């Protein structure tokens, strides 16, 4: 195996393909792990080689201009005598197709979270002139923090590029849009079509177009798939129109953008949740109260001076924007006062436009998606209610963490926030003020073991009992125990031994260990090292 490629030290092989190898490597200058995607020049003739190198550069240019939490970042491009390579973000993740079981629909909170990540990433790429053209589950990675990232921009089209324009058919047949099959020019609505297929598959457990490549092509060009409600009656009809619009044959008939698609999906999910229970305001209040928050304040009509900014705010304030544009009124104080006593002052406002600093604009959609994976659509209400109390991402996380009922869920949420913070800092947006040295109520002292298991006290779910012995590598588990001993003392080995008896899941095992680390910074570093 090659020991060095350019400045990068090769540490292992992540995958092999017909054109080259993907390596796990290390950048000694910045001291970080990267993935190196390579093309071996000697496998191709001179003409093919030039075309492939052009495509490779195109991928680097397409993804290299994008810096978004839901897109795998490209850091560098290089060539030597034998190969060309792209250095990109090393993502410890699982392809979405490996998380989807054929014939089995995905839980709605996950559908909302994963599709939200996908569509937000696409909206960002499209706004910068990049069309992916190969959206499919195999090109979507889900991290241990449950964040979805778009990868493989190998056939992406840049608006200013002349590479593979009209007349060429590129993509993966089962996920291609009609215009791709016909070799017509494409824009972001081709990705909307492909994302619609992914949504259909998540909702129903089946692909809308299946069979041989020729059969799939004819179906995509000429046939209408069965509505999701027909495949899975329990869904109801709420999602049928959203899916049908995404899968319209003509681009002009689809959702006009990935953002519009996302907003339509959010509306359908909320309508579905209301229909599944009851759609009364009292039930909405009970949902929020069950999460430990006061009910949301009634939506008030926008003042005439705000009309240009609020649009049709009256009926859809919780469905619309990515940046907290809803009209959620101020909450009076952080102590949970009644929503009916709002004074209208800005000092206690939640996430209205007056308090939307740049880091909040960038972070809130991602935080909402992370939280929705753990508690469902109520995440939006939670964030809206506590946003005014948070001066930084760290503090926002501390306010939201107690509302996640499981140890594993809290660890996943914290891990996702760590990744998001790195992204915000790297982009120059920042993440607001850092957290205080100690958590509220801890007084800087170590709590008893009975209080360590959860930031939310009695809301924490107990670890599952009577499960099979751990099946992951014993050496790895022992290494984690050694790290825990360094942080909490000899009792760490006892904690690890008990955790092994309680779970066979790696994330749950880490959650049990991390729950005994009192210091938030040490806990975060422990999890970062464990997932590295």
N, C-alpha and C positions, 0 to 999 in steps of 0.2 A: 504494500500500500504506500502511496506517495506520502512522504513525511512532511512536505512543505509545498504550498502553492502560493506564489507571491509572498506576501508578508505573513500569510496565515499558516499556523501549525495544524496539521490534520490529526484529529483525535479519534475518528471513527467514521463508519459508513452508515448513513441514514437510509439510503435507498439506491437502487440501480435501475436504469432504463435502457432503451435501445440507443439513445443518443449520448448518454453519459452517466455520471454518478453524482449523488448528492451526499456531501460529507458534513459531519459535524466538525467544526474547526474552532480555532481560538485566535482572536486578534490580539497580539502582544502589545500593540500600541495603546489601545483603549482598554485592554484587559477584559474582554467579554467573549462569550461563546457566540458563534455565528453558524449559519448554515451556508455551505458553499455549493451552489448548483453549477455543474460543469457540462461542457460539450467537448467531446473528444474529436478533434479535427480529422484525425487519420481515418475515421470510419466513413468519410464522405468524399466524393469527388470534388474537384476544384469549384465547379459551378454550384453544387449543392452546399459546399462549405461556406461560400460567400453569402448565400441566401440564409442559411441557418445562423451565421454570425450576425447578419442584419436583424433577424428576428430576436436573437438573444439580446442585442443592444436595445431593441425596441422594448423588450420586457423590462430591462433595467431603467430605461427612460420613463416608461409608463408608471411603474411602481415607485421609482425613485423620486418622483415629484409628489408623492402622496405620503402624508404623515397623519395617520388617523388611528385611533385605538382598535378599529375593526378591520385594519388592513395590515398584512405582513409587510414590514418595512424593508426596503432595499438600501444597503449602506454603500456598496462599492461595486465597480465593474473592472475586470482586468483580463488580460490575455498573456499567454506565453506561447512557446513554439508548439506545444502539444494540445492545448485546450484554451477555451474561454470560460470565464466563470463570473458568477454574480454572488456577492456576499450579502446575505440577508439576515433578518432577525431570526434567531433560533427560537422556535415556538415549541414548548413542551405541550403538545396537544394531540387530540384524536380527530381524525377526519369525521365529518358529520355523518357520512354514509355508514361508518362503523357503529354509530350510536343509534341508527335507525333500523328497526326490525321489520322486515317485509310482512305486510299484512296486519301490522299493529300500529294504530295511530299514536302520535306523540301527545303527551299531556299538554293542555292548552297553555299553562304558564311558560313551558319551555318553547312552545311554538312562538308565542309572543316575544319572548326574550331573544331567541335565535334569529327570528325574522327581523326583529327590531335592529339587532346588530348588523345583519346583512344589508338591510335597506339603508341604514344610516351610513354604512361604509360606501355603498354604491352611490348614494346621493352626493357624498363628498367627492368621490372619483369623477362622477359625471360633471360636477360643477367645475372641475379642473380639466375638462376635455378628454378624459380617459374612459373608454368603454371596454369592459372586461372581455365580453364575448364568449366566455366559457364558464359561466356560473353553473355549478353542479355540486352536490354534497361532497364529492371527493376533493374538491378544491377549497372547502371550507373547514377550518380547524377550530376545535373547541378546546380551550385551555383548561387546566385544573381549576381555575377560578370561574369556569363556566362562561367565559367570554368567547364569542365567535369572531374569527379573523378570516378575511378573504385572502387567499394566496393564489399563486400560479397565474401571473399576468403574461404568460408566454405568447398568447395571440391577441393581447389587448390592442385596441386601436387608439392612437392619439390623433386628435382632430387635425393637427398640422402635418401628420405623417402621410406619405404616399405608399407605405408598405401595405400590401394586400387590401386594395380598394375594391370597388365594384367589379363583379365578375368572378370572384373567388369565393368558394364555399368553405368556411372554417367553423369549427366548433365541435361539440359532442352531440351526435344526432338526437338522443333522447331529451336533450335540454336546449336544442337550438330553436331560434325563432323562425317564422316563415321567411322573413327577409334574408336570413342567413342561408337557408336552403336555396333560395332563389339567386343568391349572389348579389343582392341589392345593397346599396349603402346602408349602414346601420348607425343608430345613435343609442342613447341610454335606454330607450324603450325596448331594445333587444334584450338587455339585461333584466328589465322588468318582466318580460315574458319568461325568461329562464327562472327568475326568482318565483314567478307564479307556479311553475312546475314544482319547485322545491316546496312551496307552501302546500300545494295539493298533496304531495307525498307525505309531508309531516302530519297533515290533518287526517288523512285517510289510511296511510300505510301502503298505498299503491301509487304507481306513476300514472298520470293521465294518458300518456302515450307510450305503449309498450309493444315489443315485437322486434322483428328484424329491422335493420337500418332503413330498408325500402318501405316497410310497413309503417314505421314511425314517421318517415318523411311524408307519406301520403296522408296520414292522420293529422299531422301538424298543419299541413297545407289545406286540408279539406274537411276534416271531421271535428265535431264538437265533443269534448269529453263529458262523461256523466257528471252532473253536479256533485260536489262533496256530500251533500245531504242524501243523495241517492245511494252513494257508496256506503255511507255511515249515517243512518237516520238519526242517531243520537245527537249529531251535530246541529240539527235543525237547519234552517235555510239561511241563517245570518251570514255565512261565509260565501254562499254561492255567488252573489253578485261581485264580491271582491275578487274571487278567483276568476270568474268569467271575464271580468274587465282586464285582469292581468294577462289572460290567455287569448285575448281578441286577436284575430288574424291580422287586421290592419293596425299598424302602430298608432294611427290617429285615434283609434277606438280604445286604446289601453289607458291605464293610469298615466297621466302626462309626465310623471317623474317618480323616482323611487321614494321621495318624501311623500308625495300624494298617496302612493301605494301604502306606505307605513301608516299614514293617518287614517286611511280607509280601514286598514286591518285593526287598528286600535279601536275604532268605533265599533266594528263588528264584534271584537272580543268583549268590549264592555256591554254591548247589547246582548250578547250570548250569556254573559254572567248574570245580567239582570233577569233575563228570561229563565235561566236555570233555577233561580230562586224566585224572588218577587221584585218588581221594579219600583217599590215604594221608597220614598225618602227615608222612612224609618229604618228600613233594612240597610240602606247605604250607611246610615249612622251606626247601626250595630256592627257592621263590618269593620269600620274604622275604630270603634271603641274596643272591639275584640283584639285589635292590634296594640291597644294601650294608648290611644290618642283621643283627644276630643273630636267630636264630629266636625266635618268641614263647614265653614261658614257659608250661608246662602250666597249664591251668585248675585251680585248687584249689577244693575245696568250701568254701562260705562257713561261717564260724563261726555257731553257733546265734544269737548276739546280732545277727548281720547278716541273719538270715533274712527279716525283714520288708522289707528293702531290696533283696535280691538276687533274690527270686522264683525262677524255674526257671533259675538261673544256670548249672547244670551243662552244658547242651548248647547254649546259644545265646548265649554271652556276646558274641560278635562281631556278632550280628545286631540286637540290640535297640535300645538307646536312642540319643537324639540327644546325650546329654551325658556320654558316656564311662562309663556305669554298668557296663560289663563288668568281669569280675573279673580282668583282666590283672594278673599279679603283678609285684612289683618286679623290676628288672633288675640289681640289685647296683651297677652303675656305668655311666657313659656310655661306657665303653671297649669295650663289647660282650662282657661276660663271659657265660659259659654260662648258659642259662636254668635249668639244674639246680642252680645254686648260689645261688639267691635266698635272701636272709636274712630276708625278710619285713619288713624295716624300711621305714618310710615315706620315708626320705630319697631313695631311688632309685626310688620308685614311678612308674608311667607316668601313667595317667589315671584312677586309682581315685578314688572319691568323696572321699577325704581331701584330694586335691590339686585338686579341681575348683572353682577360683575363678570368680566370676561371668563374667569375660571368656571363660574357657575354655568354660563352659556354652553361652554364646551363639555363640562363634566356631568351635568344633570341627566342628559339622555342616557349616558353610559351607566351612571349610578342607578337610575331607574331600572334599566335592563338587568343589572346585577341583582338588585333587590327583588325584582319581579320573579326571578328564577327561584327564589326561596319562599316568597309569600303571595305571589300572584299579582293581579291587577291593582290590589290595594296599595302597592308600592308607590304609585303616583300620588295618592292622597298623603301618604306618610311624608314623602319628600316635600310636598307643597306646604305641609304644616310645620315642618322643622327648619325649612331652608333659611328663614330669617334669623334663626339663632346660630347659624354656622358661619364662621369667618374664614373657614378653610376646609379642604377636603377631609383632613384628619378629624376635625370636630364633627363634620357631617356624618362621617362613618361611626363615630362614637354615639351620636344621637340615634342612628338607625339600627345599630347592632343589637340592642336589647329586644327589638321586635322580631328577630329571627329565632324561631323556637328550638332549632336543633344545633348541636355542637358542630356537626359537619357543615351545616349551612352557614354558620357564622365564620368558620374557617375559610370556606369558599368565597364568601363575601369579602372578607379581609384580604384574601389573596388577590381578588379582582381589583380592589381599591389600590393595592400596592402597584399593580401593573398600570392602572389608570394614572396614578400620580406620576410614575416614571414618564408616561407619555406626555402629560401636561407640562412637566418640567422640561422635557426634551424639546417640546414644540415652542417654548418660550412663553406660553400662556400663564404658567404658574399654577399653583394649587391653593392660593390663599394663605392664611396664617397657619403655621404649624400647630400641632396639638400641644396642650399644656403638658408639663413633665409627668403628671400623674392623672389617672382617671378620677372623675368626680366620685367622691365617696371613699376612695381608697386611702386617702390621707398619707400616701407614700408608704404605707405599711403593708406587710404581707397578710392577706386574708386567710381564714381557715380553709382547709381543703374542701369543706362543704360549700364554700362560696366560690371556689375557683372554677367550677365547671361551667359557669355561665355568667355573662354580663347581665342577664335578665332575671336572675333569681329563680323563682318558682316556675317561670315560663319555660325553662330549659327542659328538653326532652331527655330522659335517661337513655344511656347507651343501650342498644338492643342486647338482650340476654340470650344465653343458650344458643349461640351461633356456632358455626363450624370453626375449628381452629384456623388460625391465619394461614393463608396459602401463599403469601408473598415471601420473598427470599428471607431466610432467617438472619443471614449476615447483614442485610440492609436494616432489618428491625433492630438488631443488636447495635448497629452504628447509630441509629436514632436514639436508642436508650443511652448510649455513651454521651451523646450531645445533651440529652435531657439531664443526666447526672451533673454535667458541668454547670447547668443553670439552676437546678433546684436541690442538688445534693444527692446522697445515696438512695433516697427514697425514689429517685427517678427509675431505678431498675425495677422496683416493685410496681410502680405505675405502668411501665412498659409491659411487664409480665401480665398484669391484669388486663391491659388493653388487648393483648394477643388472645386472651381467652374470651374477649367480648365481641371481636369483630374480625372478619376476613377481608375487609375493604381497606385499601391503602389510605384513602382520604379520611375515613372514619378513624383509623388508627392514629393518624397524625392529629386529628381533631382532639382525640382523647388525651394525647400527650400534651398538646399545646394548651389545653384547658387548665393545666397545672402550672403554667408559667404566668406569674402575676404581672410582670412588667410588659406593657404593650409593645415597646420597642424590641425587647428580647424575644417576645412571642412572634413578632413579625419576621425578625431575622431567622429564627428557628424554622419557620415555614418556608421562607425564601430558600434557605439552604436545602431543605428537604425536597423541595420541588425542582431544584436546579438540576 
